[in-house]
Amino acid sequence: MSHLLFGAFEINGVNLTSQGLWARPDQNTHRYTELSYWTELAKLLDRGGFDFLFLADSYGYPSLEGETPPVAFEQAVEIPKNDPMLLVPALAAATDQLMFAVTTSTSFEAPFANARRFATLDHLTKGRIGWNVVTTSSAVVTDLFGRDRYVPHDERYAIAQEYLDLSYALLEGSWEDDAVKADKVRRLYAVAEKVHKIHHHGRYFDLDGYFNCEPSPQRTPVLIQAGASSTGRAFAAGNAEITFLQGKDTASLRSQVDDLRGRAVEAGRAADAIKAVVGLSVVVNESEARARARLDDYLSWVDVDAARAYYASMTGIDLATLDPDASFSSVQTEGGRTQVERYRGSSAREAAADFLRYGMREFILTGTPTQVADRIEELVGETGVDGFNFTPFVSPGSYEQFIELVLPELRRRGLAAPLDRQPGTFRKRLTGADRLPASHPADRFRRSTQAAAVGS
Ligand SMILES: Cc1cc2nc3c(=O)[nH]c(=O)nc-3n(C[C@H](O)[C@H](O)[C@H](O)COP(=O)(O)O)c2cc1C
């Protein structure tokens, strides 16, 4: 795959990052409860040549010292939020080549039910579905699901690995590829001998039975992961096909990309088996100065208390309680570590100033369309990333600008894919094949692979 991947970073709610921008006159995220808002956006992205709509999600909401501050409701910080999965069928029906990535949690969704939903979406979208696998670091969710303990960071990933192994067994191992005949003449829908019970008895999950979805185009949805901690990257190396990396400077991003490639090879996969994607925000205007002024205007709407609550909901850390002069390298958390590790070299004051202004945005480019395209080309050269997760300031305005002014320039340079792409599955877009390769760990759950192992 030669062209850069472009994702659209969204949430089925009012605010993604940059808490407070929802109130701008040119911001339309307050319409998130309307299906027409999403079909309009999906059609814009589809026509504009975006590769996928990424729908982040969490059941969680901010909590500071056990209480949810009023600002969380006043500025809609992670609450309210609707279920993103329910948007996908309608958006797939309204588009041709746009892919969809939906977030679900390995800590709170039942593996059988989750696999069934993704298999169903894989059927309905003809394979245009990806799964953003998260472990849910938000502490309030433990209480929402009546769990008796908050699971520490690394154990959440151990649970996630067993969860994925069980998901692979269900999605790849229960039905043989040619089990379904749907033969009305012979009145034979499926061959019973080609459908197999799964028996899983692990440390965290137990399951005995058949998967009740027949094989779908990709079987396993495209696997996406976004934890940049060391444990998170090990998990990605063993499972993911797309990973969202963190980083505002090319050096740290380059090292993360190289580390990820190395870990993939160690896991027996190809070095480029995982597409490295980083967040990108863009403000285009006739001049660099005018674009910067527009950026400052956007950021002037950020509500600092709301941003503080947002940081806490992801990391479990209240920035206001830290000694401003202390080094961030001393900050520890069992919550999400990515947003902590990114400030390792900073003081608490510097970290707070950065996050309370920019949120979880990574690269922010301002300038004319040519200047922005130049910078994107440089970034790719310097870091080796495979694509960008476009993080808008205002919707749909930021997308319209990028689609109208920057993507055509990137296409002219051969960096972005042509618009007349052949429809196909998400995985085919990434690898040229619909199914996970034999080098992926899921392969060992396939009947054919197990039979070959027994036969050898
Ligand atoms: C681009 C991006 C999107 C993310 N989307 C979600 C999400 O939708 N839901 C969620 O619970 N966490 C999300 N996260 C958080 C990660 O899944 C992960 O919990 C976090 O990065 C911490 O991982 P770590 O502790 O392994 O560093 C996202 C992170 C990034 C960088």
PDBQT file of the ligand as one rigid body, heavy atoms in Angstrom, charges set to zero:
ROOT
HETATM    1  C1  LIG A 501      -6.125   8.245  18.961  1.00  0.00    +0.000 C 
HETATM    2  C2  LIG A 501      -6.575   7.579  20.236  1.00  0.00    +0.000 A 
HETATM    3  C3  LIG A 501      -7.880   7.147  20.342  1.00  0.00    +0.000 A 
HETATM    4  C4  LIG A 501      -8.306   6.533  21.519  1.00  0.00    +0.000 A 
HETATM    5  N1  LIG A 501      -9.588   6.133  21.619  1.00  0.00    +0.000 NA
HETATM    6  C5  LIG A 501     -10.016   5.590  22.772  1.00  0.00    +0.000 A 
HETATM    7  C6  LIG A 501     -11.364   5.236  22.935  1.00  0.00    +0.000 A 
HETATM    8  O1  LIG A 501     -12.152   5.382  22.023  1.00  0.00    +0.000 OA
HETATM    9  N2  LIG A 501     -11.760   4.703  24.113  1.00  0.00    +0.000 N 
HETATM   10  C7  LIG A 501     -10.889   4.502  25.148  1.00  0.00    +0.000 A 
HETATM   11  O2  LIG A 501     -11.305   3.992  26.194  1.00  0.00    +0.000 OA
HETATM   12  N3  LIG A 501      -9.568   4.835  25.026  1.00  0.00    +0.000 NA
HETATM   13  C8  LIG A 501      -9.152   5.372  23.872  1.00  0.00    +0.000 A 
HETATM   14  N4  LIG A 501      -7.857   5.743  23.756  1.00  0.00    +0.000 N 
HETATM   15  C9  LIG A 501      -6.960   5.454  24.874  1.00  0.00    +0.000 C 
HETATM   16  C10 LIG A 501      -6.192   4.172  24.581  1.00  0.00    +0.000 C 
HETATM   17  O3  LIG A 501      -7.028   3.126  24.238  1.00  0.00    +0.000 OA
HETATM   18  C11 LIG A 501      -5.387   3.769  25.785  1.00  0.00    +0.000 C 
HETATM   19  O4  LIG A 501      -6.203   3.433  26.861  1.00  0.00    +0.000 OA
HETATM   20  C12 LIG A 501      -4.531   4.885  26.221  1.00  0.00    +0.000 C 
HETATM   21  O5  LIG A 501      -3.839   5.370  25.096  1.00  0.00    +0.000 OA
HETATM   22  C13 LIG A 501      -3.607   4.442  27.288  1.00  0.00    +0.000 C 
HETATM   23  O6  LIG A 501      -2.928   3.335  26.875  1.00  0.00    +0.000 OA
HETATM   24  P1  LIG A 501      -1.609   2.922  27.627  1.00  0.00    +0.000 P 
HETATM   25  O7  LIG A 501      -1.910   2.911  29.073  1.00  0.00    +0.000 OA
HETATM   26  O8  LIG A 501      -1.271   1.557  27.073  1.00  0.00    +0.000 OA
HETATM   27  O9  LIG A 501      -0.571   3.923  27.275  1.00  0.00    +0.000 OA
HETATM   28  C14 LIG A 501      -7.404   6.358  22.597  1.00  0.00    +0.000 A 
HETATM   29  C15 LIG A 501      -6.087   6.807  22.493  1.00  0.00    +0.000 A 
HETATM   30  C16 LIG A 501      -5.675   7.411  21.317  1.00  0.00    +0.000 A 
HETATM   31  C17 LIG A 501      -4.262   7.848  21.198  1.00  0.00    +0.000 C 
ENDROOT
TORSDOF 0
